[in-house]
Amino acid sequence: MESGDARDPGGDGPLASVDGAETTEQPPPEDERGVRLAELEDRWRRAAADLDNVRKRAARELALARDAERARAASVFLPVVDGLADAVAYAKRVNDPIGEGIESIREQAVAALERLGYPRIDEVGVPFDPRLHEVVSVIDRDDLEPRTVVAVTRLGFGTPDRLLRPAGVVVSATRE
């Protein structure tokens, strides 16, 4: 095509030259059109796959951010639960009936953590699990299997794969 020719935007129509004479461009042969169509279809499929991958990654990142924020909010709430537990223990020690009301509030707080996805860890008589428990003391108990949780000194919250805080536990000693 000469430098003075104007191209038809559609690509198949007549071309007008600067001097006004019309020329026609030959359409590409069918096999070239098929190749071009295959290339465009491949690009379209790749773009659609990329978009799908971006959507999936964004959904994963959103879920991770949501879980991280939930854990942050729940961890801020842990000192409140611990403070209520201390208040209940003190009220029971001094025989104050207000302890029952405080215990009720503490249970509501624990239930709120459970609704956030962090169930309480407070089972006694189960084998020690380092994913859920933190040993605070070891005692000799011949009537129990070694490494059995004897008492829970601090509530734990979570599951092995989503642990907010391990339970502080007293375990039975291992026998040698």
C-alpha positions, 0 to 999 in steps of 0.5 A: 500500500502506498503512503498516500492511501487511506485504509478502510477501518473495516479491513475488507472494503475499498481503499481510497487513495489521495488522488481519489482512485479506489482500490480493493484489498484482497481478503486473506485466504480462508486458512489465514482467517482460521489461523487468526481466529484460532489465535484470537480464540486462544487469547480470549480463553487465556484472558478468561482463565486469567480473570477466573484465577484473579477472582479465585485469588481475591476470594482466598485473600478476602477469606484470609483477611477476614479470618485474620481480622476475626482472630485479632478481634477475638484475641483482644477479647481474651483478657476480658474472659480471663478477668471475668474468670478471676472475678468468679474465682474471687467471688467464690473464695469470699462467698459472694453471691455476685459470682453467679452473675459474673459466671453467667457473663463469662459464659456469654463471653466464651459463647461469643468466642465460640460463635467467632469460630474459636471453641473452648478447650477445657477438657480434662482426662484427654491425652496432652496435645501440643497443638491445643495445650500448653503445659503449666505444671506436671504432677505424679498420678499413678492412676492416670496414663502419662501425659494426660490432662489433669486440670485446665488452669487457663481456657484455650480457644480454637482448633488445631488448625485455627488456634487462638490460644492454647489451654494452660494445662496440668498433665500427669508425669511420664513414667520411667 
